[in-house]
Amino acid sequence: MFDFLDIYRRALKGPVMSERDFDMKLFMPKLKKIVKEFDIQYDRDNPVPSDDKAADNLYKAAVDFLSEVGVYCQDTNRVITFRKEEILKAVGEANGKCYAGEGKDAGVFGMRRPDEKRLPWFHMGSGIVFSSDEMAMNLVEGCALIPQANSVSIPAMDSIKGIPVTSGSPAELYAAIQRVRIGREALRRAGRPGLPIMNLNSTAASSITAIGASAPQFGCRPTDGWLCGAASEMKIDFGIMNKVAYLLNWGANICAETSPILGGYSGGPAGTAVLSTAYILVGVLVYHANYMLHFPIHFSKRCTTTRDVLWVVSESCQAASRNIPMPVIWNPYCAAGPNTKMYFYEASAWLLCAITSGAPSFETAHPARAVKPYAYTPMEAKFGVEMATAVTEIKRENANELVIELLEKYEANIDNAPEGSRYQDCYDVITGKPGDEYNRLYGEVKEELAVMGIPFD
């Protein structure tokens, strides 16, 4: 595979184009052409398709799409281009493994295939805002205490000592450093100091802050993982490229963070499925990523649990897991908040789609569209582990029937989903334990899902 300086060189010498022309004259028309040429069709009655040939066809469509469109560099107004042969060679050279963590908590994050019974890599937590150090520590500790946890995310901060955290400010740097320290201390308190933190750094919006807060003296280790985000759609800037260059020179784990938007420039489900698969290729080629965090999301609903997005997740996950050796953490966003039945219905539907489609990993389903501060608890992480473990016993055809049944329970309520509770409303902030009400609801939901046919232990 060519080195990252070659990517930078292409960003300096690629075809000149305005960003608007890239969107309107290259990206959109080429995507429409590819969808038609490869006959990519959305099937709303089958949110979990099970046609391997269709998945492989989607992969081929994504390769052609990337070779015709490339990736736009916003700082040079040029297109980073790739020949089809280069894309296929890079895919052939990818090893499909990420080595994360230290000591007894170290692990190898690898691949899965559709309908495979092997357990996924369990990535616990989220980057939802928890500005209280005490509650943030309890949250991370609670996730780390789940025995199956392979890695964690740490929550973000939106203020420090009453000062708002703004991008590129000294407050952002102080908060980013503080949050790493809190996360590392929480892992030590849980007796799992070697667990990797794989969403570094959720508090740092700017690349310069992310790099500064990543110094080892603050608690970061190369066996953790750093989010390097793409701009929608298929765009990159020097800030992200600088972060990638820094991590490559350190030998640290790079995570390409990508989020195709259904209802945006990619249009409907068919185009978004092509784009979703192409983004996994971009992770291999452009970011030289060790793993990815990926979440197709609905433009107006702002969640990943609509029927059309579930199909995109299933189809593109199958295309990637069958053809692209890249470990991907697929990331769900639910409309409903914690301590509501609707949250568990949404999370269950999404996990049925992703796990049976060969998702190598998933992050805990984010409640309340991940925009409500403190709207997350270890209970959702526990449910993700138990539900995903059960789903490994289910085939795609059966998962499809279950997802349709679950959609009937929540689909009509997505626009008016219940916000649910905050951490401090359903957990004891001193002991870090859930209240009786949430325990009862959890038991009721599991019993209901078991009656539907989910094979919990």
C-alpha positions in Angstrom: 0.0 0.0 0.0 1.3 3.5 -0.8 2.2 5.6 2.2 0.3 8.6 3.7 2.6 11.1 2.1 1.4 9.8 -1.2 -2.2 10.6 -0.1 -1.0 14.1 0.7 0.7 14.4 -2.6 -2.5 13.5 -4.4 -4.3 16.2 -2.3 -1.8 18.7 -3.7 -1.8 17.6 -7.3 -5.3 16.0 -7.9 -7.9 17.6 -10.2 -8.9 21.1 -9.2 -12.6 21.5 -8.4 -14.8 23.7 -6.2 -16.5 21.9 -3.3 -19.9 22.7 -4.8 -18.9 21.2 -8.2 -17.6 18.1 -6.4 -21.0 17.7 -4.7 -23.2 18.6 -7.6 -21.3 17.7 -10.8 -19.2 14.7 -9.7 -20.5 13.0 -6.5 -24.2 13.0 -7.0 -24.4 12.2 -10.8 -21.8 9.4 -10.5 -23.6 7.9 -7.5 -26.9 7.8 -9.4 -25.1 6.3 -12.4 -23.5 3.5 -10.3 -26.8 2.7 -8.5 -28.5 2.3 -11.9 -25.6 0.4 -13.5 -25.3 -2.1 -10.7 -29.1 -2.3 -10.2 -28.9 -1.6 -6.4 -32.5 -1.7 -5.1 -33.9 -1.0 -1.7 -36.3 -3.6 -0.3 -38.4 -2.1 2.4 -40.0 -5.4 3.3 -36.7 -7.0 4.0 -34.6 -4.8 6.4 -32.3 -7.8 6.8 -31.5 -9.1 3.3 -29.8 -12.4 3.0 -28.6 -12.5 -0.6 -24.8 -12.9 -0.7 -24.6 -12.1 -4.4 -26.4 -8.8 -3.9 -23.9 -8.0 -1.1 -21.0 -8.8 -3.4 -22.5 -6.7 -6.1 -22.8 -3.8 -3.7 -19.1 -4.1 -2.9 -18.2 -4.0 -6.6 -20.4 -0.9 -7.0 -18.6 0.8 -4.2 -15.2 0.1 -5.8 -16.3 1.6 -9.1 -17.9 4.6 -7.3 -14.7 5.4 -5.4 -12.5 5.0 -8.5 -14.8 7.5 -10.3 -15.3 10.0 -7.6 -12.3 9.9 -5.2 -12.1 12.0 -2.0 -12.3 15.8 -1.8 -9.6 17.8 0.1 -11.3 20.9 1.4 -8.0 22.7 2.0 -6.6 22.3 -1.5 -9.8 22.2 -3.5 -8.5 19.1 -5.2 -9.7 15.5 -5.6 -7.7 12.7 -4.2 -8.1 10.0 -6.9 -7.6 6.3 -7.1 -7.5 3.8 -9.9 -9.6 0.7 -9.5 -6.5 -1.5 -9.5 -5.1 0.6 -6.6 -8.3 0.1 -4.6 -8.3 -3.6 -5.1 -4.6 -3.9 -4.3 -5.1 -2.1 -1.0 -8.0 -4.3 -0.1 -5.9 -7.3 -0.8 -3.1 -6.1 1.4 -5.4 -5.2 4.4 -5.0 -7.7 7.3 -8.3 -7.2 9.0 -6.9 -6.9 12.5 -6.5 -4.3 15.1 -4.4 -4.9 18.2 -5.7 -3.0 21.2 -5.2 -2.8 24.9 -2.5 -3.9 27.2 -1.7 -6.8 29.6 -4.5 -9.1 30.4 -7.0 -6.7 28.8 -5.3 -6.7 25.4 -7.1 -8.2 22.5 -7.2 -8.6 18.7 -10.2 -6.9 17.1 -10.8 -8.9 13.9 -13.5 -9.8 11.4 -16.8 -11.6 11.3 -19.0 -12.8 8.4 -22.8 -12.9 7.9 -24.6 -15.5 10.0 -21.3 -16.3 11.9 -21.8 -17.4 15.5 -18.5 -15.9 16.7 -19.0 -13.1 19.2 -18.3 -9.6 18.1 -15.8 -7.3 19.8 -17.8 -5.6 22.6 -17.2 -1.9 22.6 -18.9 -0.3 25.6 -19.8 3.3 26.2 -20.3 6.5 24.2 -19.0 10.0 23.8 -22.3 11.6 25.2 -21.6 14.6 27.4 -21.0 14.0 31.1 -19.3 17.1 32.5 -19.5 15.8 36.1 -16.2 14.0 36.8 -17.9 11.8 39.4 -20.7 10.6 37.2 -18.3 10.1 34.2 -16.0 8.0 36.3 -19.0 5.9 37.6 -20.2 5.5 34.0 -16.9 4.3 32.6 -16.3 2.0 35.6 -19.7 0.5 35.2 -19.1 -0.3 31.5 -15.6 -1.7 32.3 -17.1 -4.0 35.0 -19.1 -5.8 32.3 -16.9 -8.9 32.0 -17.3 -9.2 28.2 -16.2 -5.6 27.6 -13.3 -5.5 25.1 -12.9 -1.7 24.9 -14.6 1.5 26.1 -15.5 4.9 25.0 -15.2 7.8 27.4 -17.8 10.6 27.7 -17.2 14.1 26.5 -17.2 17.4 28.5 -18.9 20.5 27.4 -17.6 22.7 30.3 -14.8 22.6 32.9 -15.0 24.6 36.1 -18.0 26.4 34.7 -16.1 27.5 31.5 -17.7 26.4 28.2 -15.6 24.1 26.1 -15.2 25.6 22.6 -13.2 24.2 19.7 -9.5 25.1 19.7 -9.7 26.9 23.1 -7.5 26.4 26.2 -10.7 25.1 27.9 -11.0 22.4 25.3 -7.4 21.3 25.9 -7.8 21.2 29.7 -11.1 19.3 29.4 -9.7 16.8 26.9 -6.7 16.0 29.2 -9.0 15.8 32.2 -11.4 13.4 30.5 -8.6 11.0 29.6 -7.3 11.0 33.2 -10.9 10.3 34.5 -11.3 7.5 32.0 -8.0 5.9 32.9 -8.7 6.1 36.6 -12.1 4.6 36.1 -10.5 1.6 34.4 -8.1 1.2 37.2 -10.9 1.3 39.7 -12.7 -1.4 37.8 -9.6 -3.6 37.9 -9.1 -3.4 34.2 -6.4 -0.8 33.6 -5.3 -2.4 30.3 -8.7 -1.9 28.5 -8.3 0.3 25.4 -10.1 3.6 25.2 -11.1 3.7 21.5 -12.9 7.0 21.1 -10.0 9.4 21.7 -10.6 12.2 22.1 -14.4 12.7 22.3 -14.0 16.1 24.0 -11.5 17.5 21.4 -13.4 18.9 18.4 -10.2 20.4 17.0 -7.3 18.3 15.7 -4.7 20.4 17.4 -6.4 19.7 20.8 -6.7 16.0 20.1 -3.0 15.8 19.3 -2.0 17.8 22.3 -4.1 15.8 24.7 -2.8 12.6 23.3 0.7 12.9 24.9 1.5 9.8 26.9 2.0 11.7 30.1 -1.7 12.4 30.2 -2.6 8.7 30.0 -2.9 7.9 26.3 -1.3 4.8 24.9 -0.7 3.8 21.3 -2.9 0.7 21.9 -5.9 3.0 22.5 -7.7 4.3 19.4 -8.2 7.8 17.9 -11.3 9.0 16.0 -10.3 10.7 12.7 -13.5 11.9 11.2 -14.6 12.5 7.5 -16.7 15.5 6.4 -19.9 14.5 4.6 -19.7 13.4 2.0 -16.3 11.9 1.0 -14.3 14.9 2.2 -11.2 15.4 4.3 -9.2 18.4 5.5 -5.6 19.1 6.7 -6.7 19.0 10.4 -7.7 15.3 10.1 -4.7 14.6 7.8 -2.4 16.1 10.5 -4.0 13.8 13.1 -3.5 10.8 10.9 0.1 11.7 10.2 0.8 12.1 14.0 -0.7 8.8 14.8 1.1 7.0 12.0 4.4 8.3 13.3 3.5 7.2 16.8 2.4 3.8 15.7 -1.0 4.4 17.4 -4.4 2.9 16.4 -6.2 5.1 13.8 -10.0 4.9 13.6 -11.6 6.3 10.5 -14.9 7.8 11.6 -17.5 7.9 8.8 -21.2 8.6 8.7 -23.1 8.5 5.4 -26.3 10.5 5.6 -29.5 9.0 4.1 -31.5 11.9 2.6 -28.4 14.0 2.0 -26.2 14.0 -1.1 -26.4 10.2 -1.3 -30.2 10.3 -1.8 -32.2 7.3 -0.8 -31.3 3.9 0.7 -29.7 2.5 -2.5 -27.2 5.3 -3.0 -26.5 5.5 0.8 -25.7 1.7 0.8 -23.1 2.3 -2.0 -21.6 5.2 -0.2 -21.6 3.3 3.1 -19.6 0.5 1.6 -17.3 3.0 -0.2 -16.5 4.7 3.1 -15.0 1.4 4.4 -12.7 1.4 1.4 -11.8 5.0 2.2 -10.8 3.9 5.7 -8.3 1.4 4.1 -6.9 3.7 1.4 -7.0 7.3 2.8 -6.8 6.9 6.5 -4.6 3.9 6.7 -7.0 3.0 9.5 -6.6 0.1 12.0 -10.3 0.1 12.5 -13.4 2.2 11.8 -16.4 3.7 13.6 -19.2 3.8 11.1 -22.8 4.9 11.3 -25.2 5.4 8.4 -27.8 7.8 9.8 -31.1 9.4 8.7 -30.8 13.1 7.8 -34.2 14.3 9.2 -34.9 11.6 11.9 -31.3 11.9 13.2 -31.1 8.2 14.2 -30.1 4.9 12.7 -33.1 2.8 13.5 -35.5 3.8 10.7 -36.5 1.0 8.4 -34.5 2.4 5.4 -31.3 2.9 7.5 -31.6 -0.6 9.0 -31.6 -1.9 5.4 -28.5 0.2 4.6 -26.7 -1.1 7.7 -27.6 -4.7 6.8 -26.7 -4.5 3.2 -23.5 -2.5 3.4 -22.3 -4.4 6.5 -22.7 -7.7 4.5 -20.9 -6.2 1.5 -18.0 -5.0 3.8 -17.8 -8.1 6.0 -17.6 -10.4 3.0 -15.1 -8.4 1.0 -13.1 -5.8 2.9 -10.7 -6.8 5.7 -11.3 -3.8 7.9 -12.6 -4.2 11.5 -15.6 -1.9 11.8 -17.4 -0.7 15.0 -20.9 -0.1 13.7 -22.5 2.6 15.8 -26.3 2.8 16.5 -28.2 5.9 17.5 -31.7 5.4 18.9 -34.4 8.0 19.0 -35.7 7.1 22.4 -33.8 7.7 25.7 -32.7 5.4 28.5 -35.2 3.8 30.8 -37.8 3.4 28.0 -39.1 0.3 26.3 -38.8 2.0 22.9 -35.0 2.4 23.4 -34.7 -1.4 23.8 -36.9 -2.1 20.8 -34.8 0.1 18.6 -31.5 -1.3 19.9 -32.8 -4.8 19.4 -33.8 -4.2 15.8 -30.5 -2.6 15.0 -28.5 -5.4 16.6 -30.4 -8.0 14.7 -29.5 -6.3 11.5 -25.8 -5.6 12.2 -24.8 -8.8 14.1 -26.4 -11.2 11.6 -24.9 -9.2 8.8 -21.4 -9.9 10.1 -20.6 -6.7 12.0 -17.2 -7.3 13.6 -18.2 -4.9 16.5 -20.7 -2.4 17.6 -20.8 0.4 20.1 -23.4 0.5 22.7 -26.6 1.9 21.1 -26.7 5.6 21.9 -29.9 6.8 23.5 -31.8 10.0 22.8 -30.0 10.5 19.5 -26.8 11.1 21.6 -27.6 14.8 22.0 -29.0 14.9 25.6 -26.3 15.3 28.3 -26.1 12.5 30.9 -28.6 10.4 28.8 -26.6 7.1 29.0 -26.1 4.4 31.6 -24.2 1.1 31.9 -27.6 -0.7 31.7 -27.7 0.0 27.9 -24.2 -1.4 27.6 -25.2 -4.5 29.5 -28.2 -5.0 27.2 -26.1 -4.6 24.1 -23.8 -7.5 25.3 -26.7 -9.8 26.2 -28.7 -9.0 23.1 -25.8 -9.3 20.7 -24.7 -12.6 22.3 -28.2 -14.0 21.7 -28.4 -12.7 18.2 -25.3 -14.7 17.2 -27.6 -17.7 17.4 -30.0 -16.2 14.8 -29.7 -16.3 11.0 -30.5 -13.4 8.7 -33.8 -14.8 7.5 -35.1 -15.2 11.1 -33.7 -11.8 12.1 -35.6 -10.2 9.3 -38.9 -11.4 10.7 -38.0 -10.2 14.2 -37.0 -6.8 13.0 -40.3 -6.4 11.2 -42.1 -7.3 14.4 -40.0 -4.8 16.4 -40.6 -2.0 13.8 -44.3 -2.4 14.4 -43.6 -1.6 18.1 -41.7 1.7 17.6 -41.6 2.8 13.9 -44.6 5.2 14.2 -43.1 6.9 17.3 -39.7 7.9 16.0 -40.6 11.5 15.5 -42.0 11.7 19.0 -39.7 9.3 20.9 -39.6 9.5 24.7 -36.5 11.3 26.0 -36.2 8.9 28.9 -34.1 9.4 32.0 -30.7 10.9 32.7 -28.0 8.9 34.5 -28.7 10.6 37.8 -32.4 10.0 37.5 -32.2 6.2 37.2 -28.8 5.4 38.8 -27.4 6.2 42.3 -24.6 8.7 41.6 -22.7 7.6 44.7 -22.8 3.8 44.3 -23.1 3.8 40.5 -25.9 1.2 40.8 -29.3 1.2 38.9 -32.5 2.0 40.7 -35.3 -0.5 41.2 -37.5 1.0 38.5 -34.9 0.6 35.7 -34.1 -3.0 36.9 -37.8 -3.9 36.6 -38.1 -2.3 33.2 -35.0 -4.2 32.0 -36.4 -7.5 33.2 -39.8 -6.9 31.5 -38.2 -6.0 28.2 -36.0 -9.1 28.2 -38.9 -11.3 29.0 -40.9 -9.7 26.2 -38.1 -10.2 23.7 -37.6 -13.8 24.9 -41.2 -14.5 24.1 -40.6 -13.1 20.6 -37.9 -15.6 20.1 -34.6 -14.0 21.2 -32.6 -16.9 22.7 -31.2 -15.2 25.9 -29.1 -17.5 28.2 
